Amino acid sequence: MDQPHHTVNVHEAKTHFSRLIDAAHAGETIVVAKGGKPWARLVPLEPATPRRQPGVLAGRISLPPVEVLLEPLPEDELVCLEQPLL
């Protein structure tokens, strides 16, 4: 289903821009018309994706020591990596 929208001309958009962006932020679609024809659209932005938070898993997981992580893989595992998946 389409969002409700409100059409305004360029003059009204310039005069009431602050009110129109508040309406768009609240979820309304504002269509700006120029010469009686739809020209542009004000729509709300998608919600921002949350930023990563370093350390959020501290104490929940544990990794082996760096020396273990940097050890070469066994030959049988390396062979598996070189084979195609399909």
C-alpha positions in Angstrom: 0.0 0.0 0.0 1.3 3.5 -0.9 2.2 5.9 1.8 -0.1 8.9 2.1 1.3 11.9 0.3 0.7 15.6 0.2 1.5 17.7 -2.9 2.8 21.3 -2.7 4.0 23.7 -5.3 7.6 25.0 -5.2 6.6 28.4 -3.6 4.7 26.7 -0.8 7.6 24.3 -0.3 10.1 27.2 0.0 7.7 29.0 2.4 7.0 26.0 4.6 10.1 23.9 4.2 10.7 23.4 7.9 7.1 22.2 8.4 7.3 19.9 5.4 10.5 18.2 6.5 9.0 17.6 9.9 6.0 16.0 8.2 8.3 13.9 6.1 10.3 12.9 9.1 7.0 11.8 10.7 6.4 9.4 7.8 4.5 11.5 5.3 5.6 11.7 1.7 5.6 15.2 0.3 5.5 15.7 -3.4 6.8 19.0 -4.7 5.2 20.1 -8.0 6.7 22.5 -10.5 4.4 23.9 -13.1 1.7 21.6 -11.9 3.7 18.5 -12.5 5.3 16.3 -9.8 9.0 17.3 -9.7 10.5 16.0 -6.4 9.7 14.0 -3.3 10.5 14.5 0.3 10.4 11.2 2.2 11.6 10.0 5.6 15.1 8.6 5.8 15.6 4.9 6.5 16.6 4.3 10.1 20.4 4.3 10.5 22.0 0.9 11.0 23.5 0.7 14.5 27.2 1.3 14.7 29.5 -1.5 15.8 30.4 -1.4 19.5 33.9 -2.8 20.2 34.1 -5.0 23.2 30.4 -5.9 23.3 31.3 -9.6 23.5 34.0 -9.2 26.1 33.7 -11.9 28.6 31.2 -13.9 26.5 33.6 -15.6 24.1 37.3 -16.6 24.4 39.8 -17.0 21.6 42.9 -19.1 21.7 46.2 -17.3 22.2 47.6 -15.5 19.2 50.3 -18.0 18.7 47.7 -20.8 18.2 45.7 -18.6 15.8 48.8 -17.9 13.7 49.9 -21.6 13.4 49.8 -23.0 9.8 46.7 -25.1 8.9 47.2 -28.8 8.7 47.8 -30.1 5.2 44.4 -31.9 5.0 42.6 -28.7 5.8 44.6 -26.8 3.2 43.7 -29.4 0.5 40.0 -28.9 1.4 40.3 -25.1 0.9 41.7 -25.6 -2.6 38.8 -27.8 -3.8 35.7 -26.1 -5.5 32.6 -25.9 -3.4 30.3 -27.1 -6.2 
